[in-house]
Amino acid sequence: MDTFETSSQTSIIDKFKLGNKWFWIGIIVATLNIIAGLVYGITLVIERDHRKEGLIIIVWAIIWALILFFVIGPYLVESGFLPKFKVMK
């Protein structure tokens, strides 16, 4: 019975490693929805065995948010796809 618990725990731990699909799903989630990616990354950081993967997802979500805000956003406003807002006094 002890070997069953060890093997099931090992298989659960290995699902979130860098090469596996759940890590890449986290990267895709962070790309599509920054808040959800941050939440997913934080949940992985809380787990001791997945801190590296969680930190990578969090860093990617922050970098992607900065790219959207400072590069893609101004380009879309300049090209006319997004409206330009002014703050009224």
DRENZA-514265 format. One record per residue (C-alpha): residue number from 1; x, y, z. Coordinates in Angstrom, 2 decimals. Each point is the difference from the previous one (the first is absolute). Example, Ala and Ser with C-alpha at 12.3 -4.5 7.8 and 13.67 -1.06 7.14 Angstrom:
2
<site><pos>1</pos><xx>12.30</xx><yy>-4.50</yy><zz>7.80</zz></site>
<site><pos>2</pos><xx>1.37</xx><yy>3.44</yy><zz>-0.66</zz></site>
END
This chain:
89
<site><pos>1</pos><xx>0.00</xx><yy>0.00</yy><zz>0.00</zz></site>
<site><pos>2</pos><xx>2.89</xx><yy>2.30</yy><zz>0.68</zz></site>
<site><pos>3</pos><xx>1.32</xx><yy>-0.38</yy><zz>-3.56</zz></site>
<site><pos>4</pos><xx>-3.38</xx><yy>0.95</yy><zz>-1.47</zz></site>
<site><pos>5</pos><xx>-0.05</xx><yy>3.26</yy><zz>1.93</zz></site>
<site><pos>6</pos><xx>3.57</xx><yy>0.80</yy><zz>-1.05</zz></site>
<site><pos>7</pos><xx>-0.61</xx><yy>-0.74</yy><zz>-3.68</zz></site>
<site><pos>8</pos><xx>-3.24</xx><yy>2.04</yy><zz>-0.08</zz></site>
<site><pos>9</pos><xx>1.71</xx><yy>2.94</yy><zz>1.71</zz></site>
<site><pos>10</pos><xx>2.88</xx><yy>-0.18</yy><zz>-2.48</zz></site>
<site><pos>11</pos><xx>-2.35</xx><yy>0.00</yy><zz>-2.97</zz></site>
<site><pos>12</pos><xx>-1.87</xx><yy>3.02</yy><zz>1.38</zz></site>
<site><pos>13</pos><xx>3.25</xx><yy>1.89</yy><zz>0.58</zz></site>
<site><pos>14</pos><xx>1.30</xx><yy>-0.71</yy><zz>-3.51</zz></site>
<site><pos>15</pos><xx>-3.10</xx><yy>1.46</yy><zz>-1.70</zz></site>
<site><pos>16</pos><xx>1.12</xx><yy>3.59</yy><zz>0.57</zz></site>
<site><pos>17</pos><xx>3.69</xx><yy>-0.19</yy><zz>-0.97</zz></site>
<site><pos>18</pos><xx>1.42</xx><yy>2.28</yy><zz>-2.71</zz></site>
<site><pos>19</pos><xx>-0.33</xx><yy>-2.45</yy><zz>-2.86</zz></site>
<site><pos>20</pos><xx>-3.52</xx><yy>-1.16</yy><zz>0.74</zz></site>
<site><pos>21</pos><xx>-3.28</xx><yy>1.27</yy><zz>-1.34</zz></site>
<site><pos>22</pos><xx>-1.30</xx><yy>1.73</yy><zz>3.18</zz></site>
<site><pos>23</pos><xx>2.96</xx><yy>2.37</yy><zz>0.05</zz></site>
<site><pos>24</pos><xx>-0.63</xx><yy>0.94</yy><zz>-3.63</zz></site>
<site><pos>25</pos><xx>-3.71</xx><yy>0.36</yy><zz>0.66</zz></site>
<site><pos>26</pos><xx>0.95</xx><yy>2.47</yy><zz>2.74</zz></site>
<site><pos>27</pos><xx>2.12</xx><yy>1.98</yy><zz>-2.47</zz></site>
<site><pos>28</pos><xx>-2.88</xx><yy>0.08</yy><zz>-2.50</zz></site>
<site><pos>29</pos><xx>-2.48</xx><yy>1.05</yy><zz>2.71</zz></site>
<site><pos>30</pos><xx>2.36</xx><yy>2.80</yy><zz>1.05</zz></site>
<site><pos>31</pos><xx>0.20</xx><yy>1.12</yy><zz>-3.63</zz></site>
<site><pos>32</pos><xx>-3.76</xx><yy>0.02</yy><zz>-0.55</zz></site>
<site><pos>33</pos><xx>-1.04</xx><yy>1.34</yy><zz>3.42</zz></site>
<site><pos>34</pos><xx>2.66</xx><yy>1.66</yy><zz>2.15</zz></site>
<site><pos>35</pos><xx>-1.95</xx><yy>-0.11</yy><zz>3.27</zz></site>
<site><pos>36</pos><xx>-0.79</xx><yy>-3.71</yy><zz>-0.37</zz></site>
<site><pos>37</pos><xx>3.64</xx><yy>-0.66</yy><zz>-0.84</zz></site>
<site><pos>38</pos><xx>1.12</xx><yy>1.83</yy><zz>3.14</zz></site>
<site><pos>39</pos><xx>-2.46</xx><yy>-1.97</yy><zz>2.12</zz></site>
<site><pos>40</pos><xx>1.16</xx><yy>-3.30</yy><zz>-1.53</zz></site>
<site><pos>41</pos><xx>3.65</xx><yy>0.97</yy><zz>0.50</zz></site>
<site><pos>42</pos><xx>-0.61</xx><yy>0.97</yy><zz>3.62</zz></site>
<site><pos>43</pos><xx>-1.70</xx><yy>-3.32</yy><zz>0.69</zz></site>
<site><pos>44</pos><xx>3.04</xx><yy>-1.80</yy><zz>-1.40</zz></site>
<site><pos>45</pos><xx>2.40</xx><yy>2.16</yy><zz>2.03</zz></site>
<site><pos>46</pos><xx>-1.83</xx><yy>-0.99</yy><zz>3.19</zz></site>
<site><pos>47</pos><xx>0.84</xx><yy>-3.65</yy><zz>-0.72</zz></site>
<site><pos>48</pos><xx>3.61</xx><yy>-0.68</yy><zz>0.94</zz></site>
<site><pos>49</pos><xx>0.62</xx><yy>-2.41</yy><zz>-2.86</zz></site>
<site><pos>50</pos><xx>-1.24</xx><yy>2.43</yy><zz>-2.68</zz></site>
<site><pos>51</pos><xx>1.49</xx><yy>3.34</yy><zz>1.00</zz></site>
<site><pos>52</pos><xx>2.25</xx><yy>0.23</yy><zz>-3.05</zz></site>
<site><pos>53</pos><xx>-2.87</xx><yy>-0.58</yy><zz>-2.39</zz></site>
<site><pos>54</pos><xx>-2.25</xx><yy>2.44</yy><zz>1.87</zz></site>
<site><pos>55</pos><xx>2.64</xx><yy>2.73</yy><zz>-0.05</zz></site>
<site><pos>56</pos><xx>0.50</xx><yy>-0.44</yy><zz>-3.73</zz></site>
<site><pos>57</pos><xx>-3.75</xx><yy>0.32</yy><zz>-0.62</zz></site>
<site><pos>58</pos><xx>-0.24</xx><yy>3.10</yy><zz>2.22</zz></site>
<site><pos>59</pos><xx>2.98</xx><yy>1.66</yy><zz>-1.70</zz></site>
<site><pos>60</pos><xx>-1.43</xx><yy>-0.79</yy><zz>-3.43</zz></site>
<site><pos>61</pos><xx>-3.40</xx><yy>1.47</yy><zz>0.96</zz></site>
<site><pos>62</pos><xx>1.65</xx><yy>3.22</yy><zz>1.20</zz></site>
<site><pos>63</pos><xx>2.23</xx><yy>0.29</yy><zz>-3.09</zz></site>
<site><pos>64</pos><xx>-2.98</xx><yy>-0.64</yy><zz>-2.29</zz></site>
<site><pos>65</pos><xx>-2.06</xx><yy>2.66</yy><zz>1.82</zz></site>
<site><pos>66</pos><xx>2.81</xx><yy>2.54</yy><zz>-0.48</zz></site>
<site><pos>67</pos><xx>0.30</xx><yy>-0.89</yy><zz>-3.70</zz></site>
<site><pos>68</pos><xx>-3.76</xx><yy>0.42</yy><zz>-0.45</zz></site>
<site><pos>69</pos><xx>-0.10</xx><yy>3.30</yy><zz>1.88</zz></site>
<site><pos>70</pos><xx>3.09</xx><yy>1.69</yy><zz>-1.44</zz></site>
<site><pos>71</pos><xx>0.37</xx><yy>-1.51</yy><zz>-3.49</zz></site>
<site><pos>72</pos><xx>-3.16</xx><yy>-1.56</yy><zz>-1.36</zz></site>
<site><pos>73</pos><xx>-2.48</xx><yy>2.41</yy><zz>1.64</zz></site>
<site><pos>74</pos><xx>1.56</xx><yy>3.20</yy><zz>-1.37</zz></site>
<site><pos>75</pos><xx>0.37</xx><yy>-1.62</yy><zz>-3.43</zz></site>
<site><pos>76</pos><xx>-3.72</xx><yy>-0.89</yy><zz>-0.06</zz></site>
<site><pos>77</pos><xx>-0.98</xx><yy>3.53</yy><zz>1.10</zz></site>
<site><pos>78</pos><xx>2.28</xx><yy>1.55</yy><zz>-2.63</zz></site>
<site><pos>79</pos><xx>-1.37</xx><yy>-2.22</yy><zz>-2.75</zz></site>
<site><pos>80</pos><xx>-3.61</xx><yy>0.79</yy><zz>0.93</zz></site>
<site><pos>81</pos><xx>-1.09</xx><yy>-3.41</yy><zz>1.27</zz></site>
<site><pos>82</pos><xx>-0.43</xx><yy>1.30</yy><zz>3.55</zz></site>
<site><pos>83</pos><xx>-1.50</xx><yy>3.38</yy><zz>0.88</zz></site>
<site><pos>84</pos><xx>2.18</xx><yy>2.75</yy><zz>1.43</zz></site>
<site><pos>85</pos><xx>-1.29</xx><yy>1.31</yy><zz>3.31</zz></site>
<site><pos>86</pos><xx>0.65</xx><yy>3.39</yy><zz>1.56</zz></site>
<site><pos>87</pos><xx>-0.46</xx><yy>0.86</yy><zz>3.65</zz></site>
<site><pos>88</pos><xx>-2.28</xx><yy>2.99</yy><zz>0.33</zz></site>
<site><pos>89</pos><xx>0.69</xx><yy>2.65</yy><zz>2.64</zz></site>
END
